[in-house]
Amino acid sequence: MTSTRGILTVLHPVSDLGKAKTVYAALLGLEPQTDSPYYVGFDAEGQHIGLVPDGGPQGMTSPVAYWHVADLDAKLAEVTAAGAIVHEAPHEVGAGRRVATVVDLDGNVLGLLQDS
C-alpha cells in the first residue's frame, strides 16, 4: 500500500470568481498567489485553497479535497481495487502536476494529486 501526505489542496467551485476571491482573501488574510480568469489559488500555512469558476471543465458542484500522493497511478489502482470508481482520469494540469478524482461508495468525490 502507498501512503499519502494528507489533504493539502482543496478546490471550491464558485459562481462569481471576483467576489469569491475577495471573501477568501479576507478569510485567509492574504492575497492569492495564482490569479487568473480560470483559477485563483491561495497558499496558506502549507495548504492550497483553489477557486474554480463555475466548477471548471470537470463540473465540480461541491468542494473537492485532494490527497497528495507520491505515485498517483499506484494509489488510483489501490482505491479502485477497494471499490472507488474513477470520476476524472489522471491528467496533467501544469508544471508536472497530475490529478485524478474518484467517487467513493457513498458518492463523495475524492481527489488525488501527484507533484513531479
N, C-alpha and C positions, 0 to 999 in steps of 0.2 A: 504494500500500500504506500502511495506517495502522500506526503504531508502538505499542509497549506501554511501560508504565512499569515492567514487570517483575513478578515474583511478590511481592506484598505481603501476601497473605492466604492462609492455609492452614487448612482446616476438617478436623477429625478427628471421625469418628463414635465415640461412647463408649457403653458399656453401663451404666455407673454414673456419672452426672454428678457426684455429690458426691465420690466417690473420685478421679475423673479431675481434678476441679478442684484437689484437694489436691496431686496429683502434678505438674500443670502449674505451679501456684503455686510449688512447690519448685524445679522445673526453671528457671523464668524469674526467680525471685527477686522476684516481685511479686504483688499481689492482682489479681483480674480487674477490668476497667473496666466490663464488662457481666456481670450475674449474674442470670439468670432461670431458671425451670424448663425452658425450651425452648432456651436458648442461654447459654453462658458464653464471654466473649471477653477476651483479654489483648492489650494493646498493648505490644510490647517492641521498642525500638530501631527504630521505623519499620515493624515487621511486625506484622500482626494474626494471632493464633492463636485459632481458634474451636473450641469443643467442642459437638458436636451429639448430644444423646441419641438412642440407637437409630437413628442415621443420618438422623433428621428425616424430613419428608414426602417428600424426594427419594430416600430409601432408600439413602443412602451406605453402602458396605461397606468403603471404604478412604479415606485422606486425599485431599482434592482441593485442588490448588494453583490459586489464582485469579490470572490475569494481569490487571493493571489497565490499562484501555484508555480512550482519550478518546471513542471512538464505538463502542459495543457492536454496533449493527446493522451497521456497515461491517466491523468485524473478524469478526463472525459470517459475513457474506457471503463474506469472503476465505477463511476457513478451511474453510467448507463447499465452496466452489469448488475448493479444493485437495484435497478428499477426506474431510474430517471429517464426521461425522454428528451432527446436533443430538440431544442427550440430554435436556436440560432447556431448554425455550424461554425466551426473555428474559422476565423479570418483575421487578417492584419488590419489594424486601424491606424497605423503610422508608427514610425521610429522603432520598428521591430516588435511592437506590442501586438499580441494576439489575444482575441477574446472569443468566447462562446457562451451560450446560455443553455440551460436545461430546465425542464419542468419536473418538480418532484411529485411524489404520489398524491399530494394534496392540491396540486395546481400552482404551487409557488414557483416563480421564476428565480433561478439561482445563476449568478454569473461566475465565470471562471476567467482569469486573466493571467497571462504569462508575459513578462518582460524579457527581452533577449539579453 
